[in-house]
Amino acid sequence: MVERLSMTEYRIPERILAAIAAHRQACDDPMAAFFYDLPALEAHGRAMKAALPAGVELYYAIKANSEAAIIDTLAPIVDGLELSSGGEIARACAASTPRPWVLSGPGKLDADMRDAMRRGVEAFHVESLGEVARLQAIAASLGRVQPVLLRINPALPEELTSRLRMAGTATPFGIDEAQLADAVRSVDEAPNLRLVGFHVHAMSHQACERRHQRLLASYLERWPRWRALARHPERVTQLNVGGGIGVNYLHPPGRRPSSQQSSAQFDWPALCDALGWQLEAMSEPPRVRFEIGRFLSAFCGYYAIEVLDTKVSHGEGFLVCRGGTHQFRLPAAQGHDHPVIHLPGDPERAREGERRPWTVVGQLCTPKDVLSRRQSLTGVAVGDLLVLPLAGAYGYNISHADFLCHPRPEQVFVDDSRERAPWGCAEAVR
Ligand SMILES: *Cc1c(COP(=O)(O)O)cnc(C)c1O
């Protein structure tokens, strides 16, 4: 279990190397493309699901990566999908395996809420009192009683928050915990809505399972009080604890975690075990549900780019590559230096050439187009490929792909049935 989850060595799988080689052969111009390892995605999803405590559910938050092949790979494994727009509803409903789905997010359109009800949404995560009123009107017009969860923005102790806060501070998300009693009353008074639970998605990039466990514990501690606000507490059974499990993007390629670190990546099984004990100790535990995006899909993606030019300017070495942050905005968005794996055209040169730090940039006419700084690489030359792993979540889909009118990169979804190409990659797999 833990073995399967620790995809931290950045050993590029053979099938991905083969797909990169095949793609490159088919390209007239230097390449930039995304490759997704679907068998690895499936194995990772299954391992995450298998680690859950009894009765706890796993939903996939598709905004992390809503490509059809990704949804089709995960849908049979997870318990359902979390969606936040009309476009995501269309993608989820086109999936080959229909799964239950919920609609959440701020600024929901009436048209999307109505469409969601018609297409059989399981529940809405309601973000405000205004949304309660709009949802009631739509449910009444369609003659149905709609289950809802209220999204809470709880007060959180400072030590439990993370880099990207969705709660515990002033944000547009959810209902201030201080106004929760009013919100519960307004749902109770809405004849076509039924309160079934509460939802908290408080953060992103959580790196530490112990901190996340304390965060979940703080929700569970408040759960009886939240529930007691309802006119029918016995109907309020669900606690959706959101996503936000972080990915360690800085763990250097090709290296196993050091002995001091228990794991280079978030210890999901440890979180699940602790949650299981906690729920067992409760007299009336809620049905807990995770809705994970990043930690499900990040590990399966690779962004492969070709070196177009090399130069040293004012003492700093630059590798100018096909593509850039308009295709893979993630490192720029998060302000990190993405790990880079070098696939040399000539393994001999790569062993014996000069080793020096390189700043990896793209084709955009802006100094912000930096994918990674100070990557120590040996014998890099024009025509070599660089591969940026951990590109499966919030990669291409958050990028400003039309900037400078470059063509969009291809996305290649790799499964086991692909043939291996004759690529001299043994040297490159570190
Ligand atoms: C984005 C989002 C998620 C998924 O977050 P990750 O950090 O990708 O796990 C889950 N729930 C809500 C409400 C979100 O907005």
The ligand as a Tripos MOL2 file, in Angstrom:
@<TRIPOS>MOLECULE
LIG
   15    15     1     0     0
SMALL
NO_CHARGES

@<TRIPOS>ATOM
      1 C1        -10.5530   22.5120   -5.3810 C.3       1 LIG1
      2 C2        -11.4870   21.8880   -4.4380 C.ar      1 LIG1
      3 C3        -11.2760   20.5750   -4.0060 C.ar      1 LIG1
      4 C4        -10.0620   19.7750   -4.3730 C.3       1 LIG1
      5 O1         -8.9390   20.3310   -3.8000 O.3       1 LIG1
      6 P1         -7.4980   19.6170   -3.9700 P.3       1 LIG1
      7 O2         -6.5780   20.5470   -3.2600 O.co2     1 LIG1
      8 O3         -7.2270   19.5170   -5.4170 O.co2     1 LIG1
      9 O4         -7.6080   18.2800   -3.3150 O.co2     1 LIG1
     10 C5        -12.2310   20.0120   -3.1750 C.ar      1 LIG1
     11 N1        -13.3180   20.7050   -2.7820 N.ar      1 LIG1
     12 C6        -13.5400   21.9820   -3.1770 C.ar      1 LIG1
     13 C7        -14.7590   22.6780   -2.7030 C.3       1 LIG1
     14 C8        -12.6390   22.6160   -4.0030 C.ar      1 LIG1
     15 O5        -12.8550   23.8840   -4.3690 O.3       1 LIG1
@<TRIPOS>BOND
     1     1     2 1
     2     2     3 ar
     3     2    14 ar
     4     3     4 1
     5     3    10 ar
     6     4     5 1
     7     5     6 1
     8     6     7 2
     9     6     8 1
    10     6     9 1
    11    10    11 ar
    12    11    12 ar
    13    12    13 1
    14    12    14 ar
    15    14    15 1
@<TRIPOS>SUBSTRUCTURE
     1 LIG1         1 GROUP 0 **** ****
